[in-house]
Structures are given as structure tokens and as C-alpha cells.
Amino acid sequence: MAFNFLETDAQIVSETVLTALTEEVGEPLYPGDERRIFGEAVAMTVMQVYNYLDDRAKQRLLKYARGEVLDALAEDANVERIAPTPATDTVRFTLSTIRQRNTVIPEGTKVTHDGLIFFTTDRTAIIQAGEMNADVGITCSVAGEDYNGIEAGKITTIVDPQPYVMEVINLYGTNGGDNGEEYTEEGDEKLRERVRLANAAASTAGPEDAYAYHTLSLDASIMDVYVDSPEPCEIVIYPLLEGGELPDEDLLNKIADLFHNEAKKTRPMTDHVTARAPTEITYDIELKYYCTIENEKAAVNLVEMEGGLIDSYIEWQSGKLGRSVNPDGLRRELMQNTDELGVLVERVEIISPPYMELKKTEIAKFSGKMAVTHGVIEE
């Protein structure tokens, strides 16, 4: 339940200030009175101060904390924000001639393919005496998936020249970069949820929240998870990715491997853990909405344009496992939005989707079939 440490309702604050001022001057303060105008300005300032102090107080609570404050609260629970993953590859350094001594290429040596983005060596590479080359892993200096796919043979420039080293070349092509959430770090909402689950993760007795915590902590792209136990000692994990996307086989195997390779920390000895993709339940959208002639252009843009209200509903509907397909959610999305013209959508007739109750292992997914029309009504 939402609450405030201080009063943040603008009307209440304004009435309180003006009432106190009226009592102090001993006569009514009508609109246009300079003293009333002064009181309204004071009320606005008080409102801004109250909102600031209320927000600062709420930051002490996990429910409202964000950014660095949330990071500090997470630290108390031994939880760290998941950062984006940088792309990696392997390069081969080659000498200009065979040497009778080892050639040392320091850890952190920079190489590049375009002079703008740099990769650094993961460890010190040593070209043994009598050898011509040595291979070493490299990691991109910028995290994210943008620098995946640099083909083998494209990274050929040594930014930090090394004595006797003639050339460098990447061997396989860069891969493994992951954007985390929104091209940055793990988002506040997911981090907040992991902090709530952190206490359960300290147990290996098999609580549901512990399996959820370890799964969510594995990859920043995992936004929701359902843990099922269809049989004793049998655990099935259903992860859901950002944007309602389903996990691929690589990620499912990665989850299963986590509970196998880290068994002492993540599960009871008797549990057998597997991971499966949720089942998609598709739905169509067919509706007609009504607006006034004055609001028609604004309503069409707001409802039907890319990134508009219908797209917002589709995103919300696929944002959580087991979220039943609810046409009332679509109706609410369309009718509660206003602009300077007022309410843009006056009425909505929804033919599809019908209400469909989903299991926790299912995710609602828009089929791509949409038929949206609008009508104009007189005010």
C-alpha cells in the first residue's frame, strides 16, 4: 500500500497555507489579492520541499529505493547489481622472428579493429623461446551486444606496441556480449526483487524463492521465473526474458548447469533440476474505440501509433508469467489516458481478446493479428 511521510497533495497543502494566512490577516483573501498571490507562491514552494523530503525519506525503504540508494540497500543483503556482459574473443600474437628468450605481452594490452573500440588481453601472454606466437583471450572495453560479430581476422591493430611483436589477429569472431537491461545495468525493479529473495538464497533446503533468486541472478535478461515441483525431488524452472521473450536452449542449459555445477550452494543433494521454456498462449486484438471529432487525430495517434497505448498493453500483458489475458486491462489502458484536450477515448468495444486464465507456466503472447477501428461521437 502506498503511503507518504509528508503530505504531498497540492490542494491540501495550498488550502492549509491559505487558511493559515487568512486567519493571520483576519479577513478573506480573494483571487487577485496580492497577499493571496503571495500565499499561493508560498504553498507551491512548500509543496516542492515536502515532495523532496518525502522522496528522500522513502529512499530508505526497499520498496521505493532506486539507483545508488538501492545499490546500498542491496549491499546489506550481499546482492550486487548485474552489469552488462562485454564481448570476448581470442587473439594470436605473432613475432617478427624467432627469439631465444620468452616474449612477455602484459595483461591489459589493447587491440582494436577500428581505432574506436578497444579490446584488452585477459591475462599475461608469453611467447615461449623458440616459438612464433601465443594465443590469449580478449575482452571488449565496452559492455553490451553491439560488439558481438566482429569476424575472425578483423581485429589486427595493436594499440599498445610490444617489442618484437609483429602482428595480432582475432581467431573466432567476437561473441558473448549481453546488454543486460536497457543497454545498461540490471534495472531497479529486478534488483529490488532479488534483494527481497536474497534471504531465501542462503538456504539449500529447497525453498521456491531460493531457486528463483539464483535463476534471476544468473542473467540480467531473465525478468521473471516460476519454480515448479511436479514430483518429489523434481524441480522444473520456467524463466521469462525481458519483453516476454522465451529462453533459447543455450540459456535453459545454462540454468540447469548452474544448479548442477554449484549444487552445494544452490540445491539439496536429492533435487533434480531442469529448465523449460514457458508455453505461449496467443491472442488476437480486435476492437473499436470512440472519440469526439475534436479529439480524433490525437486519439488515433495515441492509441494506434507505434509505441502507443495498444503496444503498451501488449508489453504489459507479456511482462509476467501466468498473467491472465485480460481485456479489461486493455480497456483501462485506452480509457485512462488524457492530454490537454481531456479524455481522448470515450468508449471501447472489445471483441478480442476474451478473458483467458493462464497457468504459471504460460505466457500471453500477441499473435500479430490486429483489427482496430474507431468511431466519432458527438460531445
PyMOL commands that set and color helices and strands:
alter all, ss='L'
color gray80, all
select helices_A, chain A and resi 10-25+34-58+67-76+145-147+188-201+208-218+242-244+249-261+263-266+296-304+309-317+327-335
alter helices_A, ss='H'
color red, helices_A
select strands_A, chain A and resi 86-95+103-105+110-112+118-121+125-127+133-143+157-158+165-170+222-231+234-241+272-275+279-292+338-339+342-343+347-352+362-377
alter strands_A, ss='S'
color yellow, strands_A
deselect
rebuild
show_as cartoon
